[in-house]
Amino acid sequence: MGQRWAVVLAAGEGKRMHSQLPKVLHPLCGRPMLDYVLHSAAAAAGKVIVVIGRGAAQVQAAMGPRWRYVLQERQLGTGDALMQALPLLPEEGQLLVLCGDTPLMGEDHLQGLLKAHDSNAATIMTAVLPDPTGYGRIIKDSAGRVSRIVEERDASVSEKQVSEINTGTYCFDLTLLKRFLPRISADNAQGEFYLTDVISLLTESGYRVGTYQLDDYRIGLGINDRAQLAEAAVVLRAHINRQLMLQGVTMVDPDSVYIDYGVRIGTDTVIWPQTVIEGDTEIGKSCTIGPGSHIKNARLGDYVVLRQSVVENCVLDDGATIGPFAFLRQKPSPT
């Protein structure tokens, strides 16, 4: 099997976000979306390389020194982006390729992809969409074998009817990738180097390409605008709330509770509707929070009652009762 590496493609311009902030740094439940991708990649692979482009210095500063970065100076497509990382990769092994805007992709999904990969030349993570418009389609032959991926702009009328799409996450045999990636061209509607063209080159040369289909298509969808960011937040919040409830937290109406990733809450605590809990927050056991409360970067002891109040950067002792209509925050240190 050899070494296992991951490359995360995070160089895109993100024009549809209409923002000065690089797309991959937009927050999702308290963390930049790229942070989720990097930690999933690191859990599944030994080493991670991040390809950065637009706002490169900002992305590198936000993500920190743990990762190895390479720069794609001009955004010439996903194939060109991966090409920048090629010299840093070993001659053999397995390579996971992920997009920096797919934050719902967890380690379990990547492990499923790796298991399906086996001895394939490449394995594509796919999903079946109710409306596949805008996504690359998985084209298979009469025997059900993958032959190529066709992008929306280059697809024929019949190819656009295919509902199985490419999520942009792959596992490659490194030896074959190093041989075939330099052969792709920019002869397409966008004038870009598509990583998907490697699939055609592999199948035309007789190599086997497999697929790993997600059970929940939403997991693999990339975030391209703020509407999709909000849709991803709905999925992630539901996961966060469910995990907390399984650990012994009661939520009277989970759909109306907004909790950031990483918030810690003790058993037998009850969260009432219209409550927001953000940042580096820890809440003890047997507390009553809400309705209508907002907590950020705070520490609450056990048996705390907090109704219709705001608490920021504070520590509340065991048994404290706050509200309604209180606003507690730590005063800034004098300078």
QUIHUPE-V443536 format. One record per backbone hydrogen bond with DSSP energy under -0.5 kcal/mol. CO is the residue of the C=O (numbers start at 0). NH is the residue of the N-H. E is the energy in kcal/mol with one decimal. If there is no record, write none. Layout:
CO/NH/E + CO/NH/E
This chain:
2/93/-3.0 + 3/45/-1.9 + 3/46/-1.0 + 4/95/-2.8 + 5/48/-2.5 + 6/8/-0.6 + 6/97/-2.5 + 7/9/-0.8 + 7/50/-2.8 + 8/99/-3.0 + 9/52/-0.7 + 10/53/-1.4 + 13/16/-1.7 + 14/17/-1.5 + 21/24/-2.0 + 22/25/-1.9 + 23/33/-2.4 + 25/32/-2.0 + 27/30/-1.2 + 28/260/-2.7 + 30/27/-3.1 + 31/34/-1.2 + 31/35/-0.9 + 32/35/-0.5 + 32/36/-1.3 + 33/37/-2.5 + 34/38/-1.9 + 35/39/-1.9 + 36/40/-2.6 + 37/41/-2.6 + 38/42/-1.5 + 39/43/-1.2 + 40/44/-2.0 + 46/5/-2.0 + 47/67/-1.4 + 48/7/-2.9 + 48/50/-0.5 + 49/51/-0.7 + 49/69/-2.4 + 50/9/-2.4 + 51/71/-2.9 + 52/55/-1.5 + 53/52/-0.5 + 54/58/-2.7 + 55/59/-2.7 + 56/60/-2.2 + 57/61/-2.1 + 58/62/-2.3 + 59/63/-1.9 + 63/66/-0.7 + 67/49/-3.0 + 69/51/-2.8 + 70/72/-0.8 + 73/75/-1.6 + 75/192/-3.1 + 76/80/-2.0 + 77/81/-2.3 + 78/82/-1.7 + 79/83/-1.2 + 80/83/-0.7 + 80/84/-0.6 + 81/84/-1.0 + 81/85/-0.9 + 82/86/-0.5 + 84/87/-1.6 + 85/88/-1.6 + 92/173/-2.5 + 93/4/-2.6 + 94/171/-2.7 + 95/6/-2.8 + 96/169/-2.2 + 97/8/-3.0 + 98/101/-1.3 + 100/222/-1.9 + 101/104/-1.5 + 103/105/-0.7 + 105/109/-1.8 + 106/110/-2.6 + 107/111/-1.7 + 108/112/-1.9 + 109/113/-2.5 + 110/114/-2.3 + 111/115/-2.0 + 112/116/-1.5 + 113/117/-1.1 + 116/119/-3.0 + 120/172/-2.5 + 121/209/-2.4 + 122/170/-2.0 + 123/125/-0.6 + 123/211/-2.6 + 124/166/-2.1 + 125/213/-2.7 + 126/128/-0.6 + 126/164/-3.3 + 131/134/-2.1 + 135/165/-2.5 + 136/138/-0.7 + 136/149/-2.0 + 137/139/-0.5 + 138/146/-3.0 + 138/147/-1.6 + 140/143/-2.1 + 144/140/-2.7 + 147/138/-2.6 + 149/136/-2.7 + 150/153/-0.9 + 150/154/-0.8 + 151/154/-0.9 + 155/159/-1.8 + 157/160/-1.1 + 158/161/-1.4 + 162/128/-2.3 + 162/164/-0.6 + 163/137/-2.5 + 164/126/-1.5 + 164/166/-0.5 + 168/124/-2.7 + 169/96/-2.3 + 170/122/-2.4 + 171/94/-2.4 + 171/173/-0.6 + 172/176/-2.5 + 173/177/-2.6 + 174/178/-0.9 + 175/179/-2.5 + 176/180/-2.9 + 179/182/-1.7 + 180/183/-1.5 + 184/193/-0.6 + 185/187/-1.8 + 187/190/-0.8 + 191/193/-0.9 + 192/78/-2.9 + 192/79/-0.8 + 193/196/-1.1 + 194/197/-1.8 + 195/198/-1.1 + 195/199/-0.9 + 196/200/-1.9 + 197/201/-2.4 + 198/202/-2.5 + 199/203/-2.6 + 200/204/-1.0 + 201/206/-2.5 + 202/205/-1.6 + 207/120/-2.7 + 207/121/-1.1 + 208/145/-0.7 + 209/123/-2.5 + 211/125/-2.3 + 214/216/-0.6 + 215/218/-1.7 + 216/219/-0.8 + 217/220/-0.9 + 221/223/-0.6 + 224/228/-1.7 + 225/229/-2.1 + 226/230/-1.9 + 227/231/-2.3 + 228/232/-1.9 + 229/233/-1.6 + 230/234/-1.5 + 231/235/-2.7 + 232/236/-2.9 + 233/237/-1.9 + 234/238/-1.6 + 235/239/-2.7 + 236/240/-2.9 + 237/241/-2.2 + 238/242/-2.4 + 239/243/-2.0 + 240/244/-2.4 + 241/245/-2.5 + 242/246/-0.9 + 243/248/-1.9 + 244/247/-1.6 + 247/267/-2.7 + 249/270/-3.1 + 250/253/-0.5 + 252/255/-2.1 + 253/256/-1.6 + 255/273/-0.7 + 255/274/-0.7 + 256/258/-0.6 + 257/276/-3.0 + 259/262/-1.5 + 263/282/-3.0 + 265/268/-1.1 + 266/285/-2.2 + 268/249/-2.7 + 269/271/-0.6 + 269/288/-2.9 + 270/251/-2.1 + 272/290/-0.6 + 272/291/-2.0 + 274/257/-2.6 + 275/294/-2.8 + 276/259/-2.4 + 277/296/-1.5 + 278/280/-1.7 + 280/263/-2.1 + 281/299/-2.8 + 282/265/-1.7 + 283/265/-0.9 + 284/302/-2.6 + 286/269/-2.9 + 287/305/-3.0 + 288/271/-3.3 + 290/307/-1.9 + 292/275/-2.5 + 293/310/-2.8 + 294/277/-3.2 + 295/312/-2.4 + 297/281/-2.3 + 298/315/-3.2 + 299/283/-1.3 + 300/283/-0.9 + 300/303/-0.6 + 301/318/-2.7 + 303/287/-2.7 + 304/321/-3.1 + 305/289/-3.3 + 307/324/-2.3 + 308/293/-2.5 + 309/327/-3.0 + 310/295/-2.4 + 311/329/-1.3 + 313/298/-2.6 + 315/300/-2.2 + 316/319/-1.8 + 319/304/-2.8 + 321/306/-2.3 + 325/309/-2.5 + 326/328/-0.5 + 327/311/-2.7
